[in-house]
Amino acid sequence: MEPKTKETFLKIDTALCNGCRACELACSFYLKGFCDPTISKIKITRDNETGEVFCDIPSSCPECSYEAEPPCVAACATGALIVKE
């Protein structure tokens, strides 16, 4: 894929998100070169009692917004995190 020429915006389908947090790890690795969810721009939490997943994602991330496919989107195995056109 060719790099985007305009800013990329992210969208998450919370019904598809299973709370695996792979997007957090991919984000932190892209930003700093190691996996640390505390530095990720994306924050995913899961209520272990109810199974409900809460997602806090930036609508646009300046660090990788011009990537053809942001690393967080590529890491999402369920397809919950997508690039919004």
Secondary structure, DSSP 4 states (H G I P E B T S, - for coil): -PPPSS--EEEE-TTT-----HHHHHHHHHHHSS--GGG-S-EEEE-TTT--EEEE--SS-TTTTTSSS-HHHHH-TTS-EEEE-
